[in-house]
Amino acid sequence: MGGFGGVIYCLRGVYLSACVRKAWDKDWHPWYYIRPVVSLFCGGISYLFLKAGLLVLEAQQNTEATNLGFLALAFIAGLNVDKFISKIEDVAQATWGIEKSRTARDSSK
């Protein structure tokens, strides 16, 4: 699902750049190929974090719960990789005291 989120984000980017803004730039081609792969990995990581209990979707355990929440979070993680990585860094900082990456610190300014 993370990969689907990334593909949707890229297709929207192509549409906006080429059709709406009329500002297509070939320098961005690597991004359009790499983004879905990164989104796929982020979707998988979101699933691992949910299964490990490091991210929580519900306050109480539901024995009849489906994987829909996991899939929805994986899609969102793939759709917005930057925010997802920032949230994972927040969890790492709160849980283990790991400092945020320089990129995350610079983007918060």
C-alpha positions as CSV (number, residue, x, y, z in Angstrom):
1,M,0.0,0.0,0.0
2,G,2.9,2.3,0.6
3,G,4.0,1.8,-3.0
4,F,0.5,2.7,-4.2
5,G,0.6,5.9,-2.1
6,G,4.0,6.8,-3.7
7,V,2.8,6.1,-7.2
8,I,-0.3,8.3,-6.7
9,Y,1.9,11.1,-5.3
10,C,4.2,10.8,-8.3
11,L,1.4,10.8,-10.9
12,R,-0.1,13.8,-9.2
13,G,3.3,15.5,-9.4
14,V,3.6,14.7,-13.1
15,Y,0.1,16.1,-13.7
16,L,0.8,19.3,-11.8
17,S,4.3,19.9,-13.2
18,A,3.5,19.1,-16.8
19,C,-0.1,20.2,-17.2
20,V,-1.0,22.7,-14.6
21,R,2.2,24.7,-14.0
22,K,3.7,24.0,-17.4
23,A,7.1,23.7,-15.6
24,W,8.3,20.1,-16.5
25,D,11.9,19.7,-15.6
26,K,13.9,16.6,-16.6
27,D,16.1,17.0,-13.6
28,W,13.3,15.5,-11.5
29,H,13.1,12.2,-13.5
30,P,15.2,10.3,-10.8
31,W,12.7,11.4,-8.2
32,Y,9.8,10.0,-10.1
33,Y,11.5,6.6,-10.3
34,I,12.9,6.5,-6.8
35,R,9.9,7.9,-4.9
36,P,7.6,4.8,-5.4
37,V,10.4,2.5,-4.1
38,V,11.0,4.7,-1.0
39,S,7.3,4.8,-0.5
40,L,7.1,1.0,-0.7
41,F,9.8,0.7,2.0
42,C,8.1,3.3,4.2
43,G,4.9,1.4,3.9
44,G,6.6,-1.8,5.1
45,I,8.3,0.0,7.9
46,S,5.0,1.5,9.1
47,Y,3.6,-2.1,9.2
48,L,6.6,-3.2,11.3
49,F,6.3,-0.3,13.7
50,L,2.6,-1.1,14.2
51,K,3.2,-4.8,14.7
52,A,6.0,-4.0,17.2
53,G,3.6,-1.7,19.1
54,L,5.8,1.4,18.6
55,L,2.9,3.1,16.7
56,V,-0.6,2.6,18.0
57,L,-3.8,3.1,16.0
58,E,-6.3,2.3,18.8
59,A,-6.2,2.8,22.5
60,Q,-7.7,-0.6,23.3
61,Q,-7.1,-4.0,21.8
62,N,-9.8,-5.3,19.4
63,T,-9.7,-9.0,18.9
64,E,-11.8,-8.7,15.7
65,A,-9.7,-6.0,14.2
66,T,-8.6,-6.3,10.6
67,N,-5.5,-5.2,8.8
68,L,-7.3,-2.2,7.2
69,G,-5.7,0.2,9.7
70,F,-2.2,-1.2,8.9
71,L,-2.9,-0.9,5.2
72,A,-4.3,2.7,5.6
73,L,-1.2,3.8,7.5
74,A,1.1,2.2,5.0
75,F,-0.7,4.1,2.2
76,I,-0.3,7.4,4.1
77,A,3.3,6.6,4.8
78,G,3.9,6.1,1.1
79,L,1.9,9.1,0.1
80,N,3.8,11.5,2.4
81,V,7.3,10.0,3.0
82,D,8.8,13.2,4.5
83,K,6.2,13.5,7.3
84,F,6.3,9.8,8.0
85,I,10.1,9.8,8.4
86,S,9.8,12.8,10.7
87,K,7.3,11.0,12.9
88,I,9.5,7.9,13.0
89,E,12.3,10.1,14.1
90,D,10.1,11.6,16.8
91,V,9.3,8.1,18.0
92,A,13.0,7.1,18.0
93,Q,13.9,10.3,19.9
94,A,11.2,9.8,22.5
95,T,11.8,6.1,22.9
96,W,15.5,5.7,22.7
97,G,16.9,9.3,22.8
98,I,18.2,9.1,19.3
99,E,18.8,12.6,17.8
100,K,16.8,13.6,14.7
101,S,18.8,13.6,11.5
102,R,20.3,16.8,10.2
103,T,17.8,16.9,7.4
104,A,14.9,16.8,9.8
105,R,16.4,19.4,12.0
106,D,17.1,21.8,9.1
107,S,13.5,21.3,7.6
108,S,11.9,22.3,10.9
109,K,13.4,25.8,10.8
